[in-house]
């Protein structure tokens, strides 16, 4: 189905052509344009998505209407409202396209099926979920314990290509700082 998906899976597991054909038969493709929503708050979340091309952001809006960017997803990343997906509840996040995107998606039932049939895929998703949990924990700890300067430096080291693809306003929101503070920090680099 997708060379990109196969390449991504094979970073962790090795697959025969037959195994990949079986796995890829459980995925479907989707294309969205810049500014379209993939997931909206208060809707059921039936799929997780693998990004073939493009860039998305996941946001949470608090009761006062303040929006927080909680995740980006670009090529070879996975995205969804995972709480809603795994717990069969409605989404608490919005996921929108910052660029035109091409995605592959899989339902919970199909995900469980391929993991049940393939120990390799079960291992793959365990590794991916563990990595995602670690990244989320690091992000939270960074927001709680580092200065704006340190968060900016971490961001530019971890995601050097994102700075070229999103506005300073979006980066500032993700880092939990003002646009002006970001401009001052960027000017010093």
N, C-alpha and C positions, 0 to 999 in steps of 0.2 A: 504493500500500500504506500509506504513512505520510506524513502531512503533515510530521511532525517530521523524517523522513529527508530529504525533498525540500528542506525549508528549510535543513537542515544542509549538504547537498551544494551548494546554490546560494550558500552563503557563499563558495565557492571557484570553482565552475564554473556555467555556465548550461546548462540542459537543456530540451529540448522535452518535451512530454507523452509523446510516443512513446519518447524516450530514457529518461525516467524509468520508464515502464511496463516497458521491457526490463530496466532495472537492478533495479527493485523485485521483479521476478519471480524474482530469484535470492536474495532474502532470505526468511526465515521468522520468525515471532514466537514468543516464549516469555514466560511469566509465572512468577515465583518469589515465594515469601513470605519475609518477614523471617526471618533465621537459616538459610535454605537455602543450600546450596553450589551455585555455578554450575560451578566447576572444583575438583577436589581433586588433591592431590599424587599423583604416580605414575600418573596417568591420561593417556591420549592426549588431545590438544587438537585438535579438528576444526574449531572455529569461532572467529571473532572476533565481538564483540558490540557493538551500538550501543545506548546506554541511552536509551529513550524517557521513562521515569519511574523514580524511585527512586534508591537509593544503594547502592553496593557497595564492598568493600575487598579488595585483594589483599595476601596475607601470605606471608612466607617464614619457615619454622621451621628454626633451625640444629640441628646435631647434639646440642646440649645441651638442646633443647626450648624455646629462647627464640624467641618470635614477633616478627617485625618487620613493620610495615605499610609496604608499598612503594608503594602507589597507592590512591587513591580513584577512583571513577567515578560521576558523577551525570549528569543529563540532558544529552544532546548530547555525551557523551564515549564513547570506544571503550575496550573492555577485553578482555583475554585474557591467557593466558600466551604472550606473543608468541614467545619463544624456542622453546617447544614447538610452537606453531602453525606457524611458518615452517621449523623444522628437523625436523619429524615425529618428535619425541621426547616422552617423558612429561613432564607438568607438574612443575615444582619449586615451584609456588605453590598456595595455596588462594585461591579467590575466593568470598566469601560476601556475602549480602545483609544490609545494615544496615537496610533498609526493604523493603517489598514493591516488586518491580521489574517493569517491562515492557521487554522487549528485542527487538531485531531481530538476527538472526544470519545469517552467510554462511560457507559452507565455503571452504576454500582453492581447490578446483577451480572453484567459482563465482566467487570473487574473481579468479582468473587469467583466467577466461573473459570477465568484463565488462571487465577491464583490456585484454585482447587485442582486444576488439571496440570499445572506446571509449577513444580517446586522452584524453578528458576525465576519465574515471574513473581512468585510470592517473596522470594529473596530480594528481587529487584525493588519491589514496592516497600518492603521493610527498610531497605537501605535508604530509599528516597524519603520515606516518611521520617526516619530518624534524622537524616540530614536537614530536612525542613524544620523539624522540632528544634534542633541545635541552632539553626540560623535564626529562628524566631526568638529563642531565648537570648541569643547574643544581641539581637536588635533591641529587645526590651531592656536588657542590662545596659546597653550603650545609652539609651534614652535616659535611664535613671542615674547613671554614674559618670557620664563624660561631659565635657564642656562642648559648646557648639563647635569650637575649633577642632576638637578631637573627633567629633561626629563627622564633620566635613572631610577631614583627612581620611577617616576610615571609609567613607562613602567613595571618595575619589580613588582610593586604592582598590577597593573591592569591585567597583563598577565604573571603570574609567570611560567606557563607551556610553553609559547612560547620560553623562553630562553633555554629550553632543546631541542627544536625541530628545531631551525634555527641557522645558523652560526652567529658568532659575526659580520661578515661583513654585513650580511643582517640586523641585529639589528641596527648597526651603521648607515646604509643608511636610515633606517626608522626614526631614531632619528635625522638625519641631522648632525651627528658628524663623525669624523674620526674613523677608527678601533683602532688606537692607543689610542685615548681619551677614547673610550669605555673600552679598556683593563685596563687603569689606574683606571677608575671609578669602574669597576667590581672587581678589586683587593682590593679596599677599603671596599668592602661589606663583 
